[in-house]
C-alpha cells in the first residue's frame, strides 16, 4: 500500500487542520489573523488546497485565508462509495459545515473559486448572498454548459465510459493529464508532484473519477437542478465587486465560459491572460498574485465582528460536526 502523501514543507508551509464530518476527516488550512477579512478558497478537480498555496502566502499577513480539500481530495479522507456520496449537493453541505466551524453563520467573507470550486462555492453562496463581499473567479463555471461549448472528449471518456473510469483510477490518467496540459508555462517536477501526489493509488483516485462522472449535462442528470438554480441566482451578485481572471488557453473552461460570466456579472473587472491555461494561478505567477492583491485592496473588506457568535480563537482547535440529513444534503452511509 502506498504511503499517505505528504507535501514538501518548502512548497506547502501551512498548519494542517481537520474537520470531522460524519466520521470523515476534511483537511483545510486557515492562515492569517483571526480578526482579518476572510477569503474562502474553493478548489476543483483534480486539485486541492495546494493550488492556492502561493495566493495564501501572498495574502495571509492581511487576510484570513481558508482553503479546504474536498473529501476524496488532497489530504482529506478518501472513503468509498458506501460511506460517502460523491455528488454536488454533498460538496455544498461539506463547505457549509466548514464555514460554520471556522467563522460561523453570519460573518462576511469573499469567495475565491476555480474549476468545480465555482459550482460548489456559488451554489453555497447563492443561498447567502448577503454574506459575500466580493468574488475572485478563476476559470470555472456556476451555470450549465454554454450552448456553444462542445463537451471535451477527454471528459466524456472519463465520465461516461467504463474505460475512462478504469484509466482514471488505474493509472491516474485524469490527474496526470492535468499535470501535463493544464499548465501552459514550465513548472518544476516538485510542483507537478504536488498535484498528483495525493492520488497515488486506486483507492485515492475515487474523487477524481466521481467528479467527472458528476458533471451535469442534461436536465435529467442528478446535479442539473442545483446548477440551474445557482445560475438563476447569479444576477444577485452583479453589484458585488468581482474579478474575472481567465486563462484563455484552457481547453475545458474556454472563452465560451468567459463570455457567459460577463453576461451574468456585467460589472466584473476583467483580467484575461492569453498565455495561460486552466491552472491559471500557476501560469499567471507573481503578476497575477499582485493583480488579485490589488483587487482585494481596492475596496475595504469587513472584518468578522465580535458579536457574530464565533470565538476568534476557535479555529485553532479541531472540530467534530455530526450532521443530519437535510434538504441540501442527500442521505449517506
PyMOL commands that set and color helices and strands:
alter all, ss='L'
color gray80, all
select helices_A, chain A and resi 49-59+88-102+116-125+129-131+153-160+162-171+173-181+189-196+203-213+224-237+255-264+280-297+314-316
alter helices_A, ss='H'
color red, helices_A
select strands_A, chain A and resi 17-21+24-31+37-42+63-68+109-115+132-140+241-247+269-273+319-321
alter strands_A, ss='S'
color yellow, strands_A
deselect
rebuild
show_as cartoon
